[in-house]
Each structure stands twice: as C-alpha cells, then as structure tokens.
Amino acid sequence: MSKLPQWARSLDAAFGPPKPGHYRVQPEDFLVDEQLDFTPESHGEHLWLRIEKRNQTTLDVVKSVSRLCGVTPRDIGYSGMKDRIAVTRQWLSIHLPGRDAPADLISALGGLGITVLESVRHPRKLKRGVHRTNAFTLRLSGDAITADDFVHRWQALCQFGAPNYFGPQRFGPEARNLQRAEALLARGWRKRDDRQGMLLSTARSFLFNELLSARLADGNWHQPIPGDTVMLDGTQSVFGVDAVDESLITRAAELDVHPTAALWGIGENAVDDAGRYEAQLARQHPELCKGLEASGVKRSHRALRMRLTAPQLTWESDAVLLSFALPRGSFATAVIGELIYHPDMA
C-alpha cells in the first residue's frame, strides 16, 4: 500500500471537512511533556535524567547518551518514543551500577541540543509505556483557525472526545513502514527481521485504524455495541459487553468508559455486532490478519476514543495555542486532523 486511506473523521457530519491549516511549522509549535505518576526514589543503580530535546528522535538521544556514558543502548531505558520535529520532555534511565555519570555529561548533552532538566537515581530501569499521559501545547495557523466552525469543532472534541487513531507518523513517510510490514508478514514474520517489533506494531495500528474508521462511518464509535469490549477511562481495565443498557450508555456519554477495537493477533474474536466489524476487516485484509496471527502476537484492545484532559485554547495574533493531555499511546495528530486539513494527514 503506497498511500494511507482517508479515514473517517468524527466532526465531518456536523461541520463538514476542516479547512486548510498549518501545524509544526517549527519545532516550538509542537511541545510534548511526558508525565509520570510516580517519583524516582533518589537512590539505586540507574541514573534517571529528565531531558528536553529539539529536532531529535528519542533513539537519537539514546545513541548520544550511550556513547557519552560508555554503555550500550540496551542499558538505557525510556517510556515513550517522542516526535523529532518538536520540543519534547521525557525521562531516560542509564544503568550505572557503582559509578557516577561522566562529569561533563550535562554540558556534553547541552552541546548536542539536549537539556538535562532533572537528574536523580532510582533502583530500576525505566520501562516502556509506564508514563501515564503526555501533555501537549500545539500552535495551529492558517485558514482553518479563522473559520466560523473552528471553536465549535474544538468544543466538540473537548466535550465528546476524539477518535483514538494512530497518527500518520506510525506508518512512515509515504506509508513505507506499512509497506515493509506487508512484505514481511507475507513471507512470514521473524524476530531477526523486526527486532523491536516495529513492523508488527505498524500492521496492527493500520488494522485498528480501519476498524475505527468503519465505526465512525456508522456513527457508533463513541458508544458500546453488543459484543464490544469497553475500557475504563484512564486505565487499561476492560470488560465485555453482552447487552447495552441505559447505565452503560450513560457512562459512555460521560466519557467514563470507551468502546475498544482489537489490536489484531491471536485471541478470541469479538461476537455479535462488534464481531461483524472484525469479520469484515478479516475479509478486507486477509494477508495482514493471517500474518499477524502466524507471528504469534497476542490480541489486545485499544480504546476507540480519547478524552482531552485539561483542554485550553489561547488566541495569538495569527495563530491559536491548544493545550491538553492525552493518555500514553494516543496521538495529538489525531486531534489536529479533526481541526485542520493538512497534506500530512490526507
């Protein structure tokens, strides 16, 4: 697949397609601050650094830190992968048992455009996916922000939530990561060809987006249907739905629970109405579905909707600043795509 499909948006039925706009014109227009829900303990074998980076990927920083500290990249932990064209803050851990970091580490990192904001010891390595949320401050500009419906679109997202799409960055420029995933799964996935599991994740993300788009098109992406698995807001706790009652409808309307869709793999298929969406997906993309099952990856679930926490809008002379937090693994570009049209998201 050389180009991603145009997935459905949640606000088009009410407002029509968004007008053209700009985002991330410069890195400072896209600020990300990773939020942990615990505090390092100030002792232990691992040095934790809270860093701010600009125009670098997380893996770029890992390589620089490993070289400066004389450790392997495997000795360095991080919770989330952060965008390159952005100013982002996140934690890293470095395994330094019985020794201090090089005396010039902070200044050396500063020379590479990486600012150390905090430095503290902790007994354990920082694991993937342990942060709770990411806080975003985004600057948007262009025709979209002067359109009559812009504020109404923003208010709708704040009130009803946004589709929890995987962002276009997951699939690579011109969907090249997805193309690689398709080729790998067609010949049989092997760990040596995908050591970090990135291509498995890419394929699962694509299939999830397809399921979400189908639910959006049918207008039931934000409410449970028979056979759904629903997720409690702010957690990864899920439970199955046999029948949809008034209590569950109310909880979904209040953003207390969210319908989910499968991250494809080995596991029990959905039944009833939710199962029909999965069966349709398996017919549309049999090679990806079968390839993921053959890889041995286990099925899991992801919420179809994400809540914007503490949303704020601030006007500038020729731009607008949007601030909000999202659960880990959710993409701010999915929010932006509901507010502006940009070729990166087409």
Salt bridges, closest charged atoms under 4 A:
ASP12 OD1 - ARG9 NE 3.03
ASP12 OD1 - ARG153 NH2 3.74
GLU28 OE2 - ARG54 NE 2.50
ASP29 OD1 - ARG139 NH1 2.81
ASP33 OD1 - ARG50 NH2 2.90
GLU34 OE1 - LYS82 NZ 2.68
GLU34 OE1 - HIS131 ND1 3.94
ASP37 OD2 - ARG132 NH2 2.82
GLU41 OE1 - HIS43 NE2 3.35
GLU41 OE2 - ARG124 NH2 3.34
GLU45 OE1 - HIS95 NE2 2.94
GLU52 OE1 - ARG89 NE 2.71
ASP83 OD2 - ARG24 NH1 3.22
GLU118 OE2 - ARG50 NH1 3.73
ASP149 OD2 - ARG153 NH1 3.34
GLU174 OE1 - ARG176 NH1 3.19
ASP193 OD2 - ARG190 NE 2.90
GLU210 OE1 - HIS285 NE2 2.72
ASP228 OD2 - ARG215 NH2 2.92
ASP233 OD1 - HIS258 NE2 2.76
ASP233 OD2 - ARG307 NE 2.92
ASP256 OD2 - ARG251 NE 2.74
ASP273 OD1 - ARG276 NH2 1.95
GLU278 OE1 - ARG299 NH1 2.85
GLU316 OE1 - ARG139 NE 2.85
ASP344 OD2 - HIS342 ND1 3.70
